[in-house]
Amino acid sequence: MPADAVSSDAVSSDAVAAAAAAPGSDRPAASELDTLSYEQARDGLIAVVAELEQGSPTLEQSLALWERGEALAQRCEQWLMGAKTRLDHARSGGDAAGTASRTAQQA
C-alpha cells in the first residue's frame, strides 16, 4: 500500500466483484487485495456484510465470507493508517512553520 497516497479513484465493479466474490468462488489473493483502493475494499466489505446478514446456507460459506471480510477490513485499515500518517506529518510540519512564524513576528 502506498503510505503517502490515498486514492480517490472511482470504484470499478470488477474490483468490487472480486473483493466480494460469492462464497463458492476463489477468494481474492493477497496480491489482488493489495491493489484495491480504499473505496474498492470498503465497497467489497459492505457487500460481504450484506451477504452475511442475509445468512448463508452453510457454515463453510459463512466462514469463507467472514475471512474475506476480515481481509477487506484489514486493507481498509491499511489505507486509513496511511491517511492518518499523512495528516500527522502535515500537522507536525504546519505546527513547526506556525511556531517559527510567530517567533519571527515577536522579534
C-alpha positions, 0 to 999 in steps of 0.5 A: 500500500502506498503510505503517502497516497490515498486514492480517490479513484472511482470504484470499478465493479470488477474490483468490487466483484472480486473483493466480494466474490460469492462464497463458492468462488476463489477468494481474492489473493493477497496480491489482488487485495493489495491493489484495491483502493480504499473505496474498492475494499470498503465497497467489497466489505459492505457487500460481504456484510450484506451477504452475511446478514442475509445468512448463508446456507452453510457454515463453510460459506459463512466462514469463507465470507467472514475471512474475506471480510476480515481481509477487506477490513484489514486493507481498509485499515491499511489505507486509513493508517496511511491517511492518518500518517499523512495528516500527522506529518502535515500537522507536525510540519504546519505546527513547526512553520506556525511556531517559527512564524510567530517567533519571527513576528515577536522579534 
